[in-house]
Amino acid sequence: MAPPPTSRRGKVVRSIQVNVVPGSDKSVHDSLTLLSYPLTARDLDSPLEMNGVRVKPENKMVEMSMGFPKDRDYDYTDPEKLERWKSSGSDGERMDHILFASTHIPAVCHYGVCGFPEGSRDILNLTPLKVSYQMRPSFAHIEKEDEEKQEKLELTKGGMLNPPQQGNNNNNSTEVDPNGLSKVQLKKKESERSMQARKSSYVYKRKMMDEEAWVELDIQPNKALNREGLDPVRDDDNQIAFDFDSSYMTNLCYLDELKMDKARENGITFTPASNTSAEDVQSAISMVLNSFYTSHSPVNLYVLLAAVRYKSRDDVLEALKVCGDLIRGNFVLKSKLTQYGPNAQAVRDTILDILMDVGVVHRERLKRAVQVLDISKDLTDHMLMDICKQNDEGWVLKLEDDALFYADYSDLAKDMDEEWKINRERVQMYRERYDNDVLAFEGVSL
């Protein structure tokens, strides 16, 4: 018997059978992924052109290379004008493409792919999507440049890191006894516990990611999708406008904590300066939040000002003040504006407090200090990787310390340091456990 007609959607004409994940399509179900296409401005003179796509299937990583749009009325065939365009970037050289990298995001609702089997309209096969990825701008080129500069600096300071051995090159050869016997060193078999610890470490996972080769994909033109139900339809009236206002952020963000209509509940309050308006600061807050969540990294004021020249410096400063915490001259998104719960926020604030005072975090000491909060080690690692990068000393902020900010904005820095004292009192117990960790001074891994 058909269900009774609904008041809003009209009368139900017929009921059909829905099959969820047919047995023959189990492999398809495990491999399907929802990929959120990168949002772009709607008023571009020309749309972004996709230059290349590559994947790492084992590690579920995707990268898209998109060409930057160019002005429609600009003559790029003129060598002089082309060179002028390339040198007009904020760092002296404009990039001709942008790289988007996939970032796993928690889904707030269920997604699926469905379709009618060939020749049937009474059965609908539904395949749920397990994983969702959002394509966000990648800053790998910046990290690569930093690594190259660091290598050059090390070579300049200490000469070659591994200078060639002079004379006999067989220094590592096994010593041979006059009686014909040679020394043998036995290596103890690795225990299962140590093996699991090694394989669960960030270094091992990163090594596995780097070792997997990229697989280049073919890019099919739109005309290849001219099949029933798949032909793309352009609807300019229903596009999301690319504008840093509250409606844009509400459509962009998938987490309730970031929606601007709940800003007051999340602590986003501000008192505009005399030369700024509430609307301008509200728009700047949306822009700053978008910057935090597209880069997932600390933000530098001067880099942000160079990237968003349509916002005044005062508006951006007001927005950073209410959305971010000042850590060593850079800004990090406030923990209370993240998707984490209260305990995870306390762990994150502990990380920020250690970075502010010491500049380096030792992961194992941190986990021992906050273990009473019952936060998984994976979540702690995730928060560390969002804010920090790993070096020989431990985990440090992804951006270099910016002493220039304290010189230019000493009053603002002083006010934000006073504000941070409230968070410091909240995590004081975990800081004391971290600072007084006895195991850290007994040769235990930091």
Order of alpha helices (4+ residues) and beta strands (2+ residues): beta-alpha-beta-beta-beta-alpha-beta-beta-beta-beta-alpha-alpha-alpha-beta-alpha-alpha-alpha-alpha-beta-beta-alpha-alpha-alpha-beta-beta-alpha-alpha-alpha
